[in-house]
Amino acid sequence: FYMHVLLDSLKRINPDVIVLNGDVFDLPEFSSYTVDPRDWDVVGRIKYAHENILKPIRDICPDAQIDFIEGNHEFRLLRHLADATPALRAVLSDLHGMTVSSILGLDKFKINY
């Protein structure tokens, strides 16, 4: 329901700037809480956000500036890379030039992180 209202509002308003206020990606796999590995689907969760949130917003507002403010759910990934796997962070960022924005696929939708 929420997405329907948001998308309908975007169609009517056609804003110049859209701010996504975090927690678009639910990433419990990187949480400090215990998550049953049988419930892991980090790729599916990111794809879900792409297909059901980011793509529809970008399709409706192709020329809008979209700014994404990191929420605690997205911060889980950054915290994990910094604390639990700093060597992997170095490989991804220093060697391959990847950022959290590119890992989450925000670049694909021209969304500022």
Backbone as CSV, one residue per row, in Angstrom:
resi,resn,N_x,N_y,N_z,CA_x,CA_y,CA_z,C_x,C_y,C_z
1,PHE,0.821,-1.195,0.000,0.000,0.000,0.000,0.864,1.257,0.000
2,TYR,1.885,1.232,0.867,2.780,2.390,0.970,3.421,2.711,-0.380
3,MET,3.936,1.697,-1.058,4.585,1.931,-2.352,3.589,2.448,-3.381
4,HIS,2.377,1.938,-3.356,1.352,2.420,-4.279,1.102,3.914,-4.058
5,VAL,0.979,4.314,-2.810,0.743,5.727,-2.488,1.947,6.572,-2.912
6,LEU,3.158,6.089,-2.606,4.362,6.824,-2.981,4.454,6.988,-4.494
7,LEU,4.294,5.909,-5.236,4.421,5.976,-6.696,3.334,6.843,-7.313
8,ASP,2.132,6.744,-6.795,1.046,7.593,-7.278,1.354,9.062,-7.005
9,SER,1.886,9.350,-5.826,2.247,10.732,-5.480,3.352,11.253,-6.390
10,LEU,4.334,10.419,-6.668,5.422,10.835,-7.555,4.903,11.147,-8.962
11,LYS,3.964,10.358,-9.437,3.372,10.621,-10.751,2.681,11.977,-10.773
12,ARG,1.962,12.289,-9.712,1.195,13.542,-9.655,2.087,14.762,-9.455
13,ILE,3.106,14.627,-8.611,3.939,15.763,-8.235,5.081,15.997,-9.212
14,ASN,5.649,14.907,-9.733,6.820,14.964,-10.612,7.923,15.828,-9.991
15,PRO,8.464,15.399,-8.852,9.436,16.226,-8.134,10.780,16.333,-8.843
16,ASP,11.505,17.400,-8.522,12.860,17.579,-9.036,13.864,16.793,-8.211
17,VAL,13.574,16.664,-6.904,14.469,15.980,-5.987,13.665,15.002,-5.130
18,ILE,14.194,13.799,-4.976,13.582,12.779,-4.118,14.648,12.353,-3.119
19,VAL,14.273,12.294,-1.855,15.199,11.848,-0.821,14.662,10.545,-0.233
20,LEU,15.457,9.503,-0.348,15.131,8.218,0.270,15.869,8.185,1.602
21,ASN,15.115,8.079,2.661,15.649,8.285,4.004,16.129,7.000,4.679
22,GLY,16.773,6.134,3.940,17.393,4.947,4.514,16.448,3.794,4.768
23,ASP,17.054,2.677,5.140,16.355,1.431,5.428,15.544,0.914,4.242
24,VAL,16.023,1.189,3.050,15.420,0.636,1.839,15.850,-0.823,1.687
25,PHE,17.095,-1.091,2.078,17.646,-2.445,2.000,17.630,-3.055,3.388
26,ASP,16.955,-4.173,3.533,16.984,-4.888,4.802,18.077,-5.941,4.683
27,LEU,19.135,-5.784,5.455,20.286,-6.676,5.336,20.590,-7.356,6.670
28,PRO,19.685,-8.215,7.145,19.910,-8.853,8.445,21.119,-9.786,8.455
29,GLU,21.572,-10.208,7.280,22.744,-11.079,7.212,23.983,-10.393,7.795
30,PHE,23.981,-9.071,7.805,25.116,-8.308,8.319,24.817,-7.698,9.682
31,SER,23.743,-8.118,10.286,23.327,-7.583,11.578,24.177,-8.161,12.698
32,SER,24.176,-7.475,13.829,24.864,-8.005,15.016,23.989,-9.044,15.716
33,TYR,22.741,-9.162,15.275,21.837,-10.163,15.828,22.020,-11.484,15.083
34,THR,21.732,-12.562,15.737,21.853,-13.876,15.122,20.746,-14.067,14.085
35,VAL,21.162,-14.480,12.906,20.220,-14.755,11.824,20.468,-16.190,11.365
36,ASP,19.410,-16.958,11.277,19.522,-18.340,10.824,20.039,-18.350,9.382
37,PRO,21.165,-19.002,9.120,21.720,-19.024,7.764,20.750,-19.554,6.710
38,ARG,19.779,-20.349,7.121,18.778,-20.839,6.155,17.883,-19.718,5.656
39,ASP,17.870,-18.588,6.384,17.060,-17.438,5.987,17.866,-16.395,5.217
40,TRP,19.146,-16.654,4.970,19.989,-15.691,4.255,19.551,-15.587,2.804
41,ASP,19.422,-14.366,2.350,19.114,-14.103,0.944,19.499,-12.667,0.627
42,VAL,20.742,-12.322,0.901,21.175,-10.945,0.728,21.023,-10.483,-0.720
43,VAL,21.329,-11.334,-1.668,21.183,-10.968,-3.083,19.706,-10.759,-3.413
44,GLY,18.861,-11.650,-2.937,17.427,-11.516,-3.177,16.856,-10.250,-2.551
45,ARG,17.349,-9.887,-1.370,16.866,-8.673,-0.703,17.271,-7.426,-1.487
46,ILE,18.498,-7.417,-1.987,18.955,-6.266,-2.771,18.188,-6.196,-4.089
47,LYS,18.006,-7.334,-4.751,17.240,-7.351,-6.007,15.793,-6.916,-5.777
48,TYR,15.217,-7.331,-4.654,13.843,-6.926,-4.332,13.747,-5.400,-4.248
49,ALA,14.697,-4.775,-3.563,14.691,-3.313,-3.454,14.860,-2.664,-4.823
50,HIS,15.712,-3.250,-5.660,15.901,-2.722,-7.014,14.597,-2.771,-7.801
51,GLU,13.995,-3.953,-7.839,12.836,-4.187,-8.702,11.554,-3.544,-8.185
52,ASN,11.400,-3.462,-6.875,10.128,-3.017,-6.311,10.139,-1.616,-5.728
53,ILE,11.326,-1.041,-5.594,11.400,0.305,-5.021,12.158,1.249,-5.956
54,LEU,13.432,0.961,-6.196,14.277,1.897,-6.937,13.896,2.020,-8.408
55,LYS,13.686,0.916,-9.087,13.339,0.968,-10.512,12.012,1.671,-10.746
56,PRO,10.957,1.348,-9.986,9.703,2.068,-10.209,9.828,3.579,-9.956
57,ILE,10.582,3.950,-8.940,10.762,5.384,-8.677,11.502,6.038,-9.831
58,ARG,12.586,5.405,-10.288,13.357,5.979,-11.397,12.544,5.998,-12.679
59,ASP,11.724,4.973,-12.926,10.891,4.944,-14.133,9.879,6.085,-14.140
60,ILE,9.312,6.377,-12.990,8.306,7.439,-12.900,8.955,8.819,-12.964
61,CYS,10.137,8.957,-12.398,10.829,10.249,-12.340,12.223,10.121,-12.961
62,PRO,12.276,9.957,-14.277,13.565,9.671,-14.918,14.602,10.791,-14.793
63,ASP,14.150,12.026,-14.608,15.082,13.146,-14.557,15.299,13.698,-13.154
64,ALA,14.642,13.124,-12.166,14.753,13.635,-10.799,16.112,13.301,-10.199
65,GLN,16.582,14.202,-9.367,17.758,13.902,-8.544,17.257,13.049,-7.393
66,ILE,17.856,11.879,-7.221,17.467,11.008,-6.110,18.660,10.885,-5.177
67,ASP,18.443,11.277,-3.925,19.475,11.206,-2.898,19.090,10.130,-1.898
68,PHE,20.053,9.294,-1.569,19.825,8.183,-0.645,20.619,8.443,0.624
69,ILE,19.916,8.564,1.735,20.564,8.747,3.025,20.601,7.385,3.712
70,GLU,21.790,6.978,4.079,21.991,5.665,4.687,21.224,5.543,6.001
71,GLY,20.520,4.435,6.139,19.851,4.112,7.393,20.638,3.049,8.136
72,ASN,20.169,2.666,9.284,20.901,1.669,10.069,20.948,0.313,9.363
73,HIS,19.969,0.002,8.530,19.985,-1.282,7.831,21.101,-1.325,6.789
74,GLU,21.316,-0.221,6.068,22.415,-0.168,5.103,23.762,-0.071,5.827
75,PHE,23.775,0.608,6.959,25.007,0.759,7.727,25.542,-0.589,8.191
76,ARG,24.654,-1.572,8.334,25.094,-2.913,8.737,26.166,-3.447,7.801
77,LEU,25.982,-3.230,6.498,26.952,-3.703,5.509,28.284,-2.989,5.683
78,LEU,28.246,-1.679,5.808,29.469,-0.899,5.979,30.185,-1.293,7.267
79,ARG,29.433,-1.452,8.355,30.019,-1.849,9.639,30.665,-3.229,9.525
80,HIS,29.974,-4.138,8.835,30.521,-5.485,8.667,31.836,-5.445,7.888
81,LEU,31.855,-4.680,6.808,33.075,-4.594,6.007,34.217,-3.966,6.799
82,ALA,33.904,-2.985,7.623,34.945,-2.302,8.395,35.425,-3.124,9.579
83,ASP,34.492,-3.782,10.268,34.837,-4.476,11.511,35.172,-5.950,11.323
84,ALA,34.341,-6.670,10.602,34.486,-8.126,10.509,35.396,-8.562,9.363
85,THR,35.374,-7.823,8.261,36.167,-8.227,7.099,36.902,-7.037,6.482
86,PRO,37.782,-6.380,7.242,38.474,-5.209,6.689,39.338,-5.551,5.476
87,ALA,39.861,-6.762,5.411,40.658,-7.149,4.241,39.771,-7.213,2.994
88,LEU,38.561,-7.726,3.137,37.629,-7.763,2.007,37.251,-6.344,1.587
89,ARG,37.054,-5.458,2.570,36.763,-4.058,2.252,37.897,-3.468,1.426
90,ALA,39.133,-3.760,1.818,40.283,-3.237,1.076,40.311,-3.765,-0.350
91,VAL,40.039,-5.043,-0.523,40.028,-5.628,-1.868,38.933,-4.989,-2.712
92,LEU,37.732,-4.894,-2.143,36.614,-4.334,-2.907,36.832,-2.862,-3.236
93,SER,37.246,-2.082,-2.241,37.358,-0.642,-2.477,38.691,-0.247,-3.092
94,ASP,39.786,-0.680,-2.502,41.098,-0.230,-2.971,41.515,-0.870,-4.291
95,LEU,41.199,-2.143,-4.470,41.609,-2.835,-5.686,40.588,-2.672,-6.812
96,HIS,39.297,-2.835,-6.466,38.267,-2.821,-7.499,37.490,-1.505,-7.582
97,GLY,37.760,-0.574,-6.666,37.093,0.726,-6.712,35.613,0.677,-6.357
98,MET,35.203,-0.379,-5.694,33.785,-0.507,-5.347,33.488,0.287,-4.078
99,THR,32.301,0.834,-4.048,31.814,1.565,-2.888,30.548,0.879,-2.396
100,VAL,30.066,1.294,-1.249,28.794,0.758,-0.766,27.699,1.071,-1.782
101,SER,27.762,2.239,-2.379,26.790,2.623,-3.399,26.786,1.654,-4.576
102,SER,27.961,1.268,-5.039,27.998,0.344,-6.174,27.627,-1.071,-5.746
103,ILE,27.997,-1.470,-4.525,27.625,-2.799,-4.036,26.107,-2.918,-3.925
104,LEU,25.458,-1.843,-3.467,23.990,-1.853,-3.341,23.289,-1.595,-4.671
105,GLY,24.044,-1.256,-5.718,23.455,-1.052,-7.033,22.797,0.297,-7.218
106,LEU,23.122,1.257,-6.375,22.515,2.583,-6.503,22.976,3.292,-7.764
107,ASP,24.203,3.028,-8.178,24.745,3.657,-9.385,23.909,3.323,-10.616
108,LYS,23.408,2.103,-10.648,22.597,1.640,-11.783,21.361,2.525,-11.992
109,PHE,20.852,3.076,-10.893,19.636,3.895,-10.958,19.937,5.393,-10.837
110,LYS,21.231,5.736,-10.919,21.673,7.133,-10.824,21.161,7.770,-9.533
111,ILE,21.433,7.078,-8.438,21.021,7.550,-7.134,22.258,7.952,-6.346
112,ASN,22.246,9.159,-5.804,23.360,9.676,-5.013,23.327,9.074,-3.617
113,TYR,24.462,8.604,-3.157,24.575,8.003,-1.826,25.232,8.996,-0.895
